Structures are given as structure tokens and as C-alpha cells.
Amino acid sequence: MKKAARTFINLFFYTIAVFAFTAVVIQLIPLQLTITELLLITIIFSLITALALLLFLIGTEKSPEKQPLYTMGAVGLKLFMFIIYAIVYFIILKNSGALYIILFFLLYLAFTIYLLKVVVKILKIKSLK
């Protein structure tokens, strides 16, 4: 349980770092994006990633036969949630400028890299036991 709590704390700090870096880029390059919009987008990405991590960590506690199912379920759930978010964000809210699309995919990449690093690290530790 300590490792799970540490994983979520690391996700929190990673979210702050991603937000800070993106906020600095927005200040350096004149873009039509406010800090509040960026904060909302980053929080949504963080919550979706946390949900996928929670599903994966629940699966690591289950029997080894069901662990791959939970791992693939976590990654699939994350992808599905981001697709729904993209549909809402781009089609319903009509934020379909190049800036928003690039920001979406860069944040998706950043949080996917974090999720995969955690998954690989935990699976490597479990395989050594």
C-alpha cells in the first residue's frame, strides 16, 4: 500500500511539473490559452491517469493469472477515457485549433509515458520476486 501511495504522490508532483513547464512555454510563446484552461486540462489528464493507475494497482494485488487482464484494462480504460475527453473537448466545446490539438497530444504523450514507466517498473519488480 505504501508503494501505491507513493505512486500517486509522484503523479501529483509530475502533474505539477508538467503544468509548470507548459505554463512557462505559454508565457514565452504568445498563445491564446489561459492558465486556468491549462490547469483544468492538466487536472483532467492527471485524474484519468490516476484512474488507470488505480485499476492497474488493484490488478497487481490479484492473482498472477488476472494481472495481465488488469494491466491491459488500465491502458485500455485510459485510452477510452481520453477518446471521450477529446470528443467532448474538440467537437462539443469547439476547441479544434492547432494549438489545442498539439497541446492535447503532448499532454497525452506526457501522461502516457508516466503511466508506462510506472507499469514497467512495477512489473519488473514483481517478475524478480
Helices and strands as residue ranges (DSSP letters): H 2-28, H 35-61, H 67-86, I 87-92, H 98-128
